[in-house]
Amino acid sequence: MIGTITLRRKSAAYGTALVGLDFSMGRIVAHQKWYRTNDPHCCPTGDATTVWYRHGDRLTTGITHLTS
């Protein structure tokens, strides 16, 4: 194991969901859904992606981009 991918965008009231990971050479893109302030309990409407980079035996995070 070289590291743990953690979700970077946090929701205040509810959990944040990991919806997918894309792997490529030296990087991992984490896609997540998060709850906006007025979202119903069932349906988070926020989307975000974070790129994680592999440097040898370490993972480092890039900037989290809110995509919606």
All heavy atoms as TSV, in Angstrom:
chain	resi	resn	atom	element	x	y	z
A	1	MET	N	N	0.850	-1.184	0.000
A	1	MET	CA	C	0.000	0.000	0.000
A	1	MET	C	C	0.886	1.235	0.000
A	1	MET	O	O	1.847	1.336	0.752
A	1	MET	CB	C	-0.906	-0.008	1.223
A	1	MET	CG	C	-1.844	1.156	1.255
A	1	MET	SD	S	-3.107	1.035	2.528
A	1	MET	CE	C	-2.340	1.958	3.824
A	2	ILE	N	N	0.540	2.206	-0.857
A	2	ILE	CA	C	1.323	3.430	-0.902
A	2	ILE	C	C	0.582	4.629	-0.338
A	2	ILE	O	O	1.160	5.675	-0.162
A	2	ILE	CB	C	1.797	3.752	-2.332
A	2	ILE	CG1	C	0.610	3.957	-3.262
A	2	ILE	CG2	C	2.704	2.666	-2.854
A	2	ILE	CD1	C	0.982	4.492	-4.611
A	3	GLY	N	N	-0.688	4.488	-0.055
A	3	GLY	CA	C	-1.428	5.613	0.504
A	3	GLY	C	C	-2.915	5.358	0.511
A	3	GLY	O	O	-3.385	4.309	0.087
A	4	THR	N	N	-3.651	6.340	0.985
A	4	THR	CA	C	-5.099	6.255	1.072
A	4	THR	C	C	-5.702	7.449	0.355
A	4	THR	O	O	-5.308	8.585	0.613
A	4	THR	CB	C	-5.551	6.267	2.547
A	4	THR	OG1	O	-4.925	5.182	3.223
A	4	THR	CG2	C	-7.053	6.134	2.666
A	5	ILE	N	N	-6.646	7.191	-0.528
A	5	ILE	CA	C	-7.376	8.265	-1.195
A	5	ILE	C	C	-8.503	8.692	-0.265
A	5	ILE	O	O	-9.337	7.876	0.132
A	5	ILE	CB	C	-7.966	7.786	-2.537
A	5	ILE	CG1	C	-6.869	7.316	-3.488
A	5	ILE	CG2	C	-8.849	8.849	-3.162
A	5	ILE	CD1	C	-5.978	8.404	-3.978
A	6	THR	N	N	-8.507	9.949	0.125
A	6	THR	CA	C	-9.578	10.485	0.958
A	6	THR	C	C	-10.302	11.574	0.179
A	6	THR	O	O	-9.713	12.247	-0.656
A	6	THR	CB	C	-9.040	11.068	2.279
A	6	THR	OG1	O	-8.069	12.076	1.971
A	6	THR	CG2	C	-8.402	9.997	3.131
A	7	LEU	N	N	-11.584	11.717	0.439
A	7	LEU	CA	C	-12.362	12.724	-0.256
A	7	LEU	C	C	-12.017	14.093	0.282
A	7	LEU	O	O	-11.926	14.304	1.479
A	7	LEU	CB	C	-13.849	12.418	-0.103
A	7	LEU	CG	C	-14.261	11.054	-0.688
A	7	LEU	CD1	C	-15.724	10.790	-0.406
A	7	LEU	CD2	C	-13.973	10.996	-2.168
A	8	ARG	N	N	-11.831	15.039	-0.613
A	8	ARG	CA	C	-11.364	16.374	-0.227
A	8	ARG	C	C	-12.497	17.375	-0.054
A	8	ARG	O	O	-12.374	18.315	0.689
A	8	ARG	CB	C	-10.382	16.895	-1.273
A	8	ARG	CG	C	-9.254	15.919	-1.609
A	8	ARG	CD	C	-8.462	15.489	-0.417
A	8	ARG	NE	N	-7.656	16.599	0.032
A	8	ARG	CZ	C	-6.892	16.581	1.097
A	8	ARG	NH1	N	-6.835	15.512	1.845
A	8	ARG	NH2	N	-6.191	17.618	1.438
A	9	ARG	N	N	-13.595	17.207	-0.771
A	9	ARG	CA	C	-14.738	18.122	-0.635
A	9	ARG	C	C	-15.641	17.576	0.454
A	9	ARG	O	O	-16.100	16.442	0.373
A	9	ARG	CB	C	-15.496	18.220	-1.964
A	9	ARG	CG	C	-16.747	19.050	-1.896
A	9	ARG	CD	C	-16.441	20.486	-1.623
A	9	ARG	NE	N	-17.690	21.188	-1.385
A	9	ARG	CZ	C	-17.751	22.451	-1.045
A	9	ARG	NH1	N	-16.656	23.135	-0.918
A	9	ARG	NH2	N	-18.892	23.015	-0.837
A	10	LYS	N	N	-15.904	18.347	1.471
A	10	LYS	CA	C	-16.718	17.895	2.601
A	10	LYS	C	C	-18.100	18.524	2.548
A	10	LYS	O	O	-18.250	19.678	2.180
A	10	LYS	CB	C	-16.052	18.277	3.925
A	10	LYS	CG	C	-14.626	17.799	4.068
A	10	LYS	CD	C	-14.552	16.314	4.200
A	10	LYS	CE	C	-13.124	15.903	4.487
A	10	LYS	NZ	N	-12.788	14.597	4.170
A	11	SER	N	N	-19.101	17.749	2.920
A	11	SER	CA	C	-20.463	18.248	3.074
A	11	SER	C	C	-20.701	18.526	4.547
A	11	SER	O	O	-20.237	17.771	5.404
A	11	SER	CB	C	-21.476	17.213	2.592
A	11	SER	OG	O	-21.350	16.990	1.222
A	12	ALA	N	N	-21.422	19.578	4.836
A	12	ALA	CA	C	-21.653	19.957	6.226
A	12	ALA	C	C	-22.563	18.974	6.959
A	12	ALA	O	O	-22.264	18.537	8.055
A	12	ALA	CB	C	-22.234	21.363	6.288
A	13	ALA	N	N	-23.678	18.617	6.341
A	13	ALA	CA	C	-24.683	17.834	7.062
A	13	ALA	C	C	-24.614	16.334	6.799
A	13	ALA	O	O	-24.942	15.542	7.657
A	13	ALA	CB	C	-26.074	18.341	6.693
A	14	TYR	N	N	-24.187	15.935	5.608
A	14	TYR	CA	C	-24.225	14.538	5.218
A	14	TYR	C	C	-22.858	14.097	4.702
A	14	TYR	O	O	-21.985	14.899	4.427
A	14	TYR	CB	C	-25.279	14.319	4.131
A	14	TYR	CG	C	-26.641	14.797	4.536
A	14	TYR	CD1	C	-27.161	15.962	4.024
A	14	TYR	CD2	C	-27.400	14.076	5.449
A	14	TYR	CE1	C	-28.412	16.411	4.410
A	14	TYR	CE2	C	-28.638	14.514	5.846
A	14	TYR	CZ	C	-29.142	15.681	5.324
A	14	TYR	OH	O	-30.372	16.119	5.706
A	15	GLY	N	N	-22.756	12.813	4.488
A	15	GLY	CA	C	-21.509	12.267	3.978
A	15	GLY	C	C	-21.251	12.637	2.526
A	15	GLY	O	O	-22.144	13.080	1.815
A	16	THR	N	N	-20.041	12.456	2.113
A	16	THR	CA	C	-19.635	12.674	0.734
A	16	THR	C	C	-19.381	11.308	0.114
A	16	THR	O	O	-18.793	10.442	0.740
A	16	THR	CB	C	-18.358	13.537	0.693
A	16	THR	OG1	O	-18.619	14.771	1.349
A	16	THR	CG2	C	-17.932	13.817	-0.718
A	17	ALA	N	N	-19.818	11.103	-1.121
A	17	ALA	CA	C	-19.725	9.784	-1.738
A	17	ALA	C	C	-18.667	9.746	-2.832
A	17	ALA	O	O	-18.631	10.620	-3.709
A	17	ALA	CB	C	-21.068	9.401	-2.336
A	18	LEU	N	N	-17.841	8.723	-2.781
A	18	LEU	CA	C	-16.904	8.447	-3.854
A	18	LEU	C	C	-17.684	7.714	-4.935
A	18	LEU	O	O	-18.297	6.683	-4.678
A	18	LEU	CB	C	-15.756	7.578	-3.348
A	18	LEU	CG	C	-14.738	7.158	-4.391
A	18	LEU	CD1	C	-13.965	8.370	-4.898
A	18	LEU	CD2	C	-13.784	6.132	-3.798
A	19	VAL	N	N	-17.690	8.258	-6.164
A	19	VAL	CA	C	-18.468	7.624	-7.229
A	19	VAL	C	C	-17.586	6.967	-8.282
A	19	VAL	O	O	-18.087	6.259	-9.139
A	19	VAL	CB	C	-19.453	8.619	-7.890
A	19	VAL	CG1	C	-20.534	9.025	-6.904
A	19	VAL	CG2	C	-18.744	9.828	-8.443
A	20	GLY	N	N	-16.292	7.188	-8.220
A	20	GLY	CA	C	-15.423	6.526	-9.183
A	20	GLY	C	C	-13.984	6.971	-9.075
A	20	GLY	O	O	-13.687	8.049	-8.556
A	21	LEU	N	N	-13.109	6.098	-9.554
A	21	LEU	CA	C	-11.683	6.394	-9.627
A	21	LEU	C	C	-11.204	6.087	-11.038
A	21	LEU	O	O	-11.571	5.059	-11.612
A	21	LEU	CB	C	-10.881	5.534	-8.640
A	21	LEU	CG	C	-11.130	5.766	-7.155
A	21	LEU	CD1	C	-10.421	4.687	-6.342
A	21	LEU	CD2	C	-10.643	7.141	-6.748
A	22	ASP	N	N	-10.416	6.967	-11.608
A	22	ASP	CA	C	-9.779	6.732	-12.901
A	22	ASP	C	C	-8.277	6.650	-12.671
A	22	ASP	O	O	-7.687	7.569	-12.086
A	22	ASP	CB	C	-10.084	7.866	-13.879
A	22	ASP	CG	C	-11.548	7.942	-14.266
A	22	ASP	OD1	O	-12.175	6.875	-14.383
A	22	ASP	OD2	O	-12.049	9.065	-14.444
A	23	PHE	N	N	-7.673	5.560	-13.116
A	23	PHE	CA	C	-6.246	5.337	-12.926
A	23	PHE	C	C	-5.515	5.551	-14.237
A	23	PHE	O	O	-5.950	5.083	-15.293
A	23	PHE	CB	C	-5.993	3.898	-12.456
A	23	PHE	CG	C	-6.556	3.599	-11.104
A	23	PHE	CD1	C	-7.865	3.170	-10.956
A	23	PHE	CD2	C	-5.780	3.755	-9.967
A	23	PHE	CE1	C	-8.392	2.891	-9.713
A	23	PHE	CE2	C	-6.293	3.480	-8.707
A	23	PHE	CZ	C	-7.602	3.043	-8.591
A	24	SER	N	N	-4.398	6.247	-14.175
A	24	SER	CA	C	-3.494	6.365	-15.302
A	24	SER	C	C	-2.077	6.384	-14.744
A	24	SER	O	O	-1.882	6.414	-13.529
A	24	SER	CB	C	-3.794	7.616	-16.132
A	24	SER	OG	O	-3.642	8.780	-15.366
A	25	MET	N	N	-1.096	6.368	-15.598
A	25	MET	CA	C	0.290	6.290	-15.156
A	25	MET	C	C	0.646	7.471	-14.252
A	25	MET	O	O	0.587	8.620	-14.665
A	25	MET	CB	C	1.230	6.280	-16.357
A	25	MET	CG	C	2.623	5.887	-15.998
A	25	MET	SD	S	2.649	4.231	-15.345
A	25	MET	CE	C	3.478	3.402	-16.636
A	26	GLY	N	N	0.901	7.180	-12.983
A	26	GLY	CA	C	1.344	8.210	-12.047
A	26	GLY	C	C	0.258	9.058	-11.425
A	26	GLY	O	O	0.555	9.985	-10.682
A	27	ARG	N	N	-1.004	8.781	-11.736
A	27	ARG	CA	C	-2.062	9.603	-11.147
A	27	ARG	C	C	-3.366	8.833	-11.020
A	27	ARG	O	O	-3.626	7.878	-11.740
A	27	ARG	CB	C	-2.267	10.901	-11.899
A	27	ARG	CG	C	-2.812	10.738	-13.262
A	27	ARG	CD	C	-2.861	12.062	-14.006
A	27	ARG	NE	N	-4.174	12.174	-14.622
A	27	ARG	CZ	C	-4.745	13.284	-14.932
A	27	ARG	NH1	N	-4.164	14.428	-14.677
A	27	ARG	NH2	N	-5.929	13.302	-15.491
A	28	ILE	N	N	-4.198	9.309	-10.092
A	28	ILE	CA	C	-5.525	8.762	-9.848
A	28	ILE	C	C	-6.472	9.953	-9.759
A	28	ILE	O	O	-6.201	10.916	-9.031
A	28	ILE	CB	C	-5.577	7.970	-8.521
A	28	ILE	CG1	C	-4.561	6.834	-8.535
A	28	ILE	CG2	C	-6.985	7.451	-8.257
A	28	ILE	CD1	C	-4.330	6.215	-7.171
A	29	VAL	N	N	-7.577	9.890	-10.476
A	29	VAL	CA	C	-8.581	10.950	-10.412
A	29	VAL	C	C	-9.777	10.406	-9.626
A	29	VAL	O	O	-10.363	9.394	-10.003
A	29	VAL	CB	C	-9.029	11.407	-11.811
A	29	VAL	CG1	C	-10.091	12.498	-11.700
A	29	VAL	CG2	C	-7.841	11.895	-12.625
A	30	ALA	N	N	-10.101	11.057	-8.512
A	30	ALA	CA	C	-11.227	10.665	-7.668
A	30	ALA	C	C	-12.427	11.554	-7.994
A	30	ALA	O	O	-12.317	12.782	-7.983
A	30	ALA	CB	C	-10.861	10.805	-6.195
A	31	HIS	N	N	-13.562	10.923	-8.300
A	31	HIS	CA	C	-14.817	11.629	-8.600
A	31	HIS	C	C	-15.739	11.454	-7.406
A	31	HIS	O	O	-15.900	10.344	-6.907
A	31	HIS	CB	C	-15.472	11.053	-9.847
A	31	HIS	CG	C	-14.595	11.093	-11.049
A	31	HIS	ND1	N	-14.479	12.204	-11.855
A	31	HIS	CD2	C	-13.757	10.163	-11.559
A	31	HIS	CE1	C	-13.628	11.937	-12.818
A	31	HIS	NE2	N	-13.176	10.706	-12.669
A	32	GLN	N	N	-16.342	12.542	-6.958
A	32	GLN	CA	C	-17.201	12.456	-5.784
A	32	GLN	C	C	-18.457	13.302	-5.924
A	32	GLN	O	O	-18.507	14.229	-6.739
A	32	GLN	CB	C	-16.436	12.869	-4.539
A	32	GLN	CG	C	-16.025	14.336	-4.518
A	32	GLN	CD	C	-15.148	14.661	-3.339
A	32	GLN	OE1	O	-13.951	14.507	-3.399
A	32	GLN	NE2	N	-15.770	15.106	-2.272
A	33	LYS	N	N	-19.487	12.928	-5.165
A	33	LYS	CA	C	-20.739	13.681	-5.054
A	33	LYS	C	C	-20.802	14.249	-3.638
A	33	LYS	O	O	-20.438	13.573	-2.688
A	33	LYS	CB	C	-21.954	12.780	-5.268
A	33	LYS	CG	C	-22.071	12.153	-6.629
A	33	LYS	CD	C	-22.407	13.135	-7.697
A	33	LYS	CE	C	-23.862	13.501	-7.718
A	33	LYS	NZ	N	-24.222	14.416	-8.797
A	34	TRP	N	N	-21.244	15.477	-3.510
A	34	TRP	CA	C	-21.369	16.095	-2.184
A	34	TRP	C	C	-22.677	16.880	-2.113
A	34	TRP	O	O	-23.249	17.260	-3.115
A	34	TRP	CB	C	-20.165	16.981	-1.882
A	34	TRP	CG	C	-19.928	18.078	-2.877
A	34	TRP	CD1	C	-19.283	17.964	-4.077
A	34	TRP	CD2	C	-20.334	19.435	-2.781
A	34	TRP	NE1	N	-19.273	19.162	-4.736
A	34	TRP	CE2	C	-19.898	20.092	-3.958
A	34	TRP	CE3	C	-21.020	20.163	-1.834
A	34	TRP	CZ2	C	-20.140	21.436	-4.183
A	34	TRP	CZ3	C	-21.255	21.508	-2.059
A	34	TRP	CH2	C	-20.802	22.125	-3.216
A	35	TYR	N	N	-23.166	17.036	-0.890
A	35	TYR	CA	C	-24.434	17.720	-0.648
A	35	TYR	C	C	-24.238	19.224	-0.574
A	35	TYR	O	O	-23.413	19.720	0.190
A	35	TYR	CB	C	-25.060	17.243	0.666
A	35	TYR	CG	C	-25.656	15.872	0.578
A	35	TYR	CD1	C	-24.893	14.740	0.835
A	35	TYR	CD2	C	-26.997	15.707	0.237
A	35	TYR	CE1	C	-25.450	13.476	0.755
A	35	TYR	CE2	C	-27.560	14.443	0.157
A	35	TYR	CZ	C	-26.782	13.330	0.419
A	35	TYR	OH	O	-27.329	12.093	0.328
A	36	ARG	N	N	-25.038	19.921	-1.344
A	36	ARG	CA	C	-25.098	21.379	-1.231
A	36	ARG	C	C	-26.065	21.720	-0.101
A	36	ARG	O	O	-26.818	20.865	0.371
A	36	ARG	CB	C	-25.591	21.985	-2.542
A	36	ARG	CG	C	-24.667	21.713	-3.704
A	36	ARG	CD	C	-25.351	22.195	-4.986
A	36	ARG	NE	N	-24.624	21.767	-6.147
A	36	ARG	CZ	C	-23.677	22.484	-6.742
A	36	ARG	NH1	N	-23.337	23.661	-6.267
A	36	ARG	NH2	N	-23.081	22.015	-7.815
A	37	THR	N	N	-26.080	22.946	0.311
A	37	THR	CA	C	-26.895	23.378	1.451
A	37	THR	C	C	-28.364	23.011	1.318
A	37	THR	O	O	-28.985	22.567	2.273
A	37	THR	CB	C	-26.756	24.901	1.644
A	37	THR	OG1	O	-25.382	25.213	1.792
A	37	THR	CG2	C	-27.513	25.376	2.861
A	38	ASN	N	N	-28.960	23.181	0.157
A	38	ASN	CA	C	-30.396	22.957	-0.009
A	38	ASN	C	C	-30.747	21.619	-0.664
A	38	ASN	O	O	-31.885	21.423	-1.089
A	38	ASN	CB	C	-31.012	24.102	-0.816
A	38	ASN	CG	C	-30.939	25.409	-0.057
A	38	ASN	OD1	O	-31.122	25.433	1.148
A	38	ASN	ND2	N	-30.648	26.484	-0.752
A	39	ASP	N	N	-29.821	20.698	-0.757
A	39	ASP	CA	C	-30.113	19.393	-1.364
A	39	ASP	C	C	-31.004	18.558	-0.454
A	39	ASP	O	O	-30.861	18.584	0.765
A	39	ASP	CB	C	-28.820	18.606	-1.615
A	39	ASP	CG	C	-28.055	19.091	-2.824
A	39	ASP	OD1	O	-28.599	19.912	-3.584
A	39	ASP	OD2	O	-26.907	18.656	-2.999
A	40	PRO	N	N	-31.933	17.763	-1.048
A	40	PRO	CA	C	-32.725	16.833	-0.242
A	40	PRO	C	C	-31.835	15.706	0.273
A	40	PRO	O	O	-30.737	15.477	-0.241
A	40	PRO	CB	C	-33.776	16.317	-1.222
A	40	PRO	CG	C	-33.189	16.537	-2.574
A	40	PRO	CD	C	-32.292	17.733	-2.456
A	41	HIS	N	N	-32.321	14.997	1.274
A	41	HIS	CA	C	-31.543	13.927	1.907
A	41	HIS	C	C	-31.128	12.839	0.920
A	41	HIS	O	O	-30.132	12.172	1.120
A	41	HIS	CB	C	-32.333	13.287	3.053
A	41	HIS	CG	C	-32.678	14.233	4.137
A	41	HIS	ND1	N	-31.757	14.683	5.053
A	41	HIS	CD2	C	-33.852	14.838	4.438
A	41	HIS	CE1	C	-32.348	15.517	5.886
A	41	HIS	NE2	N	-33.609	15.637	5.544
A	42	CYS	N	N	-31.903	12.647	-0.112
A	42	CYS	CA	C	-31.660	11.537	-1.045
A	42	CYS	C	C	-30.597	11.819	-2.086
A	42	CYS	O	O	-29.995	10.899	-2.624
A	42	CYS	CB	C	-32.946	11.184	-1.787
A	42	CYS	SG	S	-33.477	12.482	-2.944
A	43	CYS	N	N	-30.394	13.104	-2.400
A	43	CYS	CA	C	-29.756	13.376	-3.683
A	43	CYS	C	C	-28.718	14.503	-3.634
A	43	CYS	O	O	-29.073	15.671	-3.774
A	43	CYS	CB	C	-30.819	13.760	-4.687
A	43	CYS	SG	S	-32.234	12.644	-4.687
A	44	PRO	N	N	-27.451	14.158	-3.471
A	44	PRO	CA	C	-26.433	15.202	-3.543
A	44	PRO	C	C	-26.307	15.700	-4.984
A	44	PRO	O	O	-26.352	14.903	-5.929
A	44	PRO	CB	C	-25.166	14.498	-3.085
A	44	PRO	CG	C	-25.390	13.059	-3.391
A	44	PRO	CD	C	-26.869	12.839	-3.253
A	45	THR	N	N	-26.190	17.004	-5.174
A	45	THR	CA	C	-26.106	17.558	-6.527
A	45	THR	C	C	-24.727	18.117	-6.853
A	45	THR	O	O	-24.478	18.491	-7.988
A	45	THR	CB	C	-27.150	18.665	-6.736
A	45	THR	OG1	O	-26.883	19.732	-5.823
A	45	THR	CG2	C	-28.559	18.138	-6.559
A	46	GLY	N	N	-23.855	18.189	-5.887
A	46	GLY	CA	C	-22.518	18.706	-6.143
A	46	GLY	C	C	-21.595	17.626	-6.693
A	46	GLY	O	O	-21.649	16.477	-6.279
A	47	ASP	N	N	-20.775	18.002	-7.647
A	47	ASP	CA	C	-19.764	17.103	-8.211
A	47	ASP	C	C	-18.393	17.742	-8.037
A	47	ASP	O	O	-18.237	18.956	-8.180
A	47	ASP	CB	C	-20.001	16.880	-9.709
A	47	ASP	CG	C	-21.281	16.130	-9.994
A	47	ASP	OD1	O	-21.376	14.971	-9.564
A	47	ASP	OD2	O	-22.172	16.706	-10.636
A	48	ALA	N	N	-17.405	16.904	-7.752
A	48	ALA	CA	C	-16.042	17.391	-7.605
A	48	ALA	C	C	-15.074	16.303	-8.056
A	48	ALA	O	O	-15.388	15.116	-8.016
A	48	ALA	CB	C	-15.760	17.772	-6.155
A	49	THR	N	N	-13.909	16.726	-8.510
A	49	THR	CA	C	-12.836	15.791	-8.835
A	49	THR	C	C	-11.553	16.265	-8.173
A	49	THR	O	O	-11.316	17.460	-8.035
A	49	THR	CB	C	-12.592	15.662	-10.347
A	49	THR	OG1	O	-12.255	16.941	-10.864
A	49	THR	CG2	C	-13.795	15.130	-11.080
A	50	THR	N	N	-10.754	15.308	-7.755
A	50	THR	CA	C	-9.435	15.590	-7.197
A	50	THR	C	C	-8.436	14.662	-7.870
A	50	THR	O	O	-8.683	13.470	-7.993
A	50	THR	CB	C	-9.394	15.334	-5.675
A	50	THR	OG1	O	-10.406	16.130	-5.047
A	50	THR	CG2	C	-8.040	15.696	-5.087
A	51	VAL	N	N	-7.334	15.225	-8.314
A	51	VAL	CA	C	-6.272	14.419	-8.907
A	51	VAL	C	C	-5.232	14.131	-7.837
A	51	VAL	O	O	-4.771	15.042	-7.140
A	51	VAL	CB	C	-5.616	15.133	-10.104
A	51	VAL	CG1	C	-4.494	14.288	-10.682
A	51	VAL	CG2	C	-6.643	15.468	-11.169
A	52	TRP	N	N	-4.895	12.860	-7.692
A	52	TRP	CA	C	-3.847	12.410	-6.781
A	52	TRP	C	C	-2.663	11.952	-7.627
A	52	TRP	O	O	-2.850	11.304	-8.665
A	52	TRP	CB	C	-4.344	11.251	-5.920
A	52	TRP	CG	C	-5.388	11.672	-4.940
A	52	TRP	CD1	C	-6.700	11.914	-5.187
A	52	TRP	CD2	C	-5.197	11.906	-3.560
A	52	TRP	NE1	N	-7.348	12.281	-4.040
A	52	TRP	CE2	C	-6.437	12.284	-3.018
A	52	TRP	CE3	C	-4.099	11.828	-2.705
A	52	TRP	CZ2	C	-6.613	12.592	-1.681
A	52	TRP	CZ3	C	-4.270	12.125	-1.375
A	52	TRP	CH2	C	-5.510	12.500	-0.869
A	53	TYR	N	N	-1.457	12.313	-7.208
A	53	TYR	CA	C	-0.248	11.974	-7.959
A	53	TYR	C	C	0.599	10.978	-7.181
A	53	TYR	O	O	0.729	11.096	-5.964
A	53	TYR	CB	C	0.572	13.234	-8.232
A	53	TYR	CG	C	-0.180	14.243	-9.044
A	53	TYR	CD1	C	-0.866	15.294	-8.441
A	53	TYR	CD2	C	-0.233	14.137	-10.431
A	53	TYR	CE1	C	-1.566	16.213	-9.184
A	53	TYR	CE2	C	-0.932	15.059	-11.188
A	53	TYR	CZ	C	-1.594	16.089	-10.557
A	53	TYR	OH	O	-2.299	17.000	-11.301
A	54	ARG	N	N	1.170	10.044	-7.900
A	54	ARG	CA	C	2.084	9.086	-7.270
A	54	ARG	C	C	3.510	9.540	-7.538
A	54	ARG	O	O	3.911	9.754	-8.678
A	54	ARG	CB	C	1.875	7.691	-7.848
A	54	ARG	CG	C	2.803	6.702	-7.204
A	54	ARG	CD	C	2.573	5.323	-7.731
A	54	ARG	NE	N	3.565	4.438	-7.134
A	54	ARG	CZ	C	3.744	3.211	-7.487
A	54	ARG	NH1	N	3.006	2.674	-8.440
A	54	ARG	NH2	N	4.662	2.477	-6.912
A	55	HIS	N	N	4.261	9.706	-6.456
A	55	HIS	CA	C	5.675	10.064	-6.507
A	55	HIS	C	C	6.435	8.979	-5.771
A	55	HIS	O	O	6.490	8.993	-4.535
A	55	HIS	CB	C	5.928	11.423	-5.857
A	55	HIS	CG	C	5.180	12.543	-6.507
A	55	HIS	ND1	N	5.552	13.092	-7.703
A	55	HIS	CD2	C	4.051	13.186	-6.137
A	55	HIS	CE1	C	4.703	14.038	-8.040
A	55	HIS	NE2	N	3.778	14.116	-7.101
A	56	GLY	N	N	6.966	8.003	-6.511
A	56	GLY	CA	C	7.651	6.891	-5.866
A	56	GLY	C	C	6.677	6.087	-5.044
A	56	GLY	O	O	5.726	5.519	-5.560
A	57	ASP	N	N	6.889	6.063	-3.731
A	57	ASP	CA	C	5.994	5.303	-2.850
A	57	ASP	C	C	5.059	6.210	-2.059
A	57	ASP	O	O	4.590	5.844	-0.997
A	57	ASP	CB	C	6.805	4.413	-1.905
A	57	ASP	CG	C	7.715	5.213	-0.989
A	57	ASP	OD1	O	7.856	6.433	-1.199
A	57	ASP	OD2	O	8.286	4.623	-0.063
A	58	ARG	N	N	4.781	7.411	-2.573
A	58	ARG	CA	C	3.894	8.359	-1.887
A	58	ARG	C	C	2.799	8.858	-2.816
A	58	ARG	O	O	3.011	8.975	-4.021
A	58	ARG	CB	C	4.698	9.580	-1.430
A	58	ARG	CG	C	5.644	9.330	-0.312
A	58	ARG	CD	C	6.258	10.628	0.181
A	58	ARG	NE	N	5.424	11.768	-0.177
A	58	ARG	CZ	C	5.886	12.997	-0.309
A	58	ARG	NH1	N	7.132	13.279	-0.097
A	58	ARG	NH2	N	5.081	13.978	-0.638
A	59	LEU	N	N	1.653	9.183	-2.238
A	59	LEU	CA	C	0.580	9.866	-2.955
A	59	LEU	C	C	0.486	11.292	-2.451
A	59	LEU	O	O	0.547	11.539	-1.255
A	59	LEU	CB	C	-0.772	9.176	-2.709
A	59	LEU	CG	C	-1.004	7.837	-3.358
A	59	LEU	CD1	C	-2.347	7.263	-2.894
A	59	LEU	CD2	C	-0.978	7.945	-4.862
A	60	THR	N	N	0.356	12.231	-3.371
A	60	THR	CA	C	0.114	13.625	-2.996
A	60	THR	C	C	-1.127	14.092	-3.737
A	60	THR	O	O	-1.444	13.605	-4.820
A	60	THR	CB	C	1.309	14.535	-3.339
A	60	THR	OG1	O	1.582	14.444	-4.736
A	60	THR	CG2	C	2.535	14.153	-2.543
A	61	THR	N	N	-1.812	15.034	-3.140
A	61	THR	CA	C	-3.065	15.517	-3.731
A	61	THR	C	C	-2.849	16.827	-4.471
A	61	THR	O	O	-2.015	17.642	-4.093
A	61	THR	CB	C	-4.152	15.701	-2.652
A	61	THR	OG1	O	-5.356	16.076	-3.305
A	61	THR	CG2	C	-3.782	16.742	-1.640
A	62	GLY	N	N	-3.632	16.982	-5.535
A	62	GLY	CA	C	-3.682	18.244	-6.250
A	62	GLY	C	C	-4.873	19.046	-5.768
A	62	GLY	O	O	-5.438	18.768	-4.703
A	63	ILE	N	N	-5.284	19.985	-6.556
A	63	ILE	CA	C	-6.420	20.833	-6.204
A	63	ILE	C	C	-7.729	20.107	-6.498
A	63	ILE	O	O	-7.845	19.408	-7.490
A	63	ILE	CB	C	-6.360	22.145	-7.006
A	63	ILE	CG1	C	-5.103	22.936	-6.631
A	63	ILE	CG2	C	-7.610	22.995	-6.806
A	63	ILE	CD1	C	-4.836	24.128	-7.515
A	64	THR	N	N	-8.710	20.273	-5.626
A	64	THR	CA	C	-10.044	19.734	-5.866
A	64	THR	C	C	-10.814	20.723	-6.718
A	64	THR	O	O	-10.870	21.913	-6.397
A	64	THR	CB	C	-10.776	19.477	-4.527
A	64	THR	OG1	O	-10.040	18.505	-3.803
A	64	THR	CG2	C	-12.200	18.992	-4.760
A	65	HIS	N	N	-11.390	20.230	-7.796
A	65	HIS	CA	C	-12.166	21.073	-8.712
A	65	HIS	C	C	-13.643	20.776	-8.551
A	65	HIS	O	O	-14.064	19.621	-8.664
A	65	HIS	CB	C	-11.750	20.824	-10.159
A	65	HIS	CG	C	-10.333	21.159	-10.434
A	65	HIS	ND1	N	-9.911	22.446	-10.677
A	65	HIS	CD2	C	-9.236	20.378	-10.478
A	65	HIS	CE1	C	-8.605	22.434	-10.859
A	65	HIS	NE2	N	-8.168	21.188	-10.745
A	66	LEU	N	N	-14.434	21.806	-8.259
A	66	LEU	CA	C	-15.884	21.663	-8.210
A	66	LEU	C	C	-16.377	21.734	-9.646
A	66	LEU	O	O	-16.175	22.739	-10.319
A	66	LEU	CB	C	-16.514	22.756	-7.360
A	66	LEU	CG	C	-16.039	22.817	-5.911
A	66	LEU	CD1	C	-16.759	23.929	-5.175
A	66	LEU	CD2	C	-16.220	21.506	-5.228
A	67	THR	N	N	-17.001	20.659	-10.118
A	67	THR	CA	C	-17.415	20.609	-11.511
A	67	THR	C	C	-18.898	20.901	-11.688
A	67	THR	O	O	-19.356	21.063	-12.810
A	67	THR	CB	C	-17.061	19.241	-12.122
A	67	THR	OG1	O	-17.639	18.201	-11.343
A	67	THR	CG2	C	-15.553	19.050	-12.175
A	68	SER	N	N	-19.643	20.930	-10.589
A	68	SER	CA	C	-21.039	21.378	-10.639
A	68	SER	C	C	-21.526	21.624	-9.226
A	68	SER	O	O	-20.924	21.271	-8.265
A	68	SER	CB	C	-21.954	20.382	-11.325
A	68	SER	OG	O	-22.183	19.263	-10.528
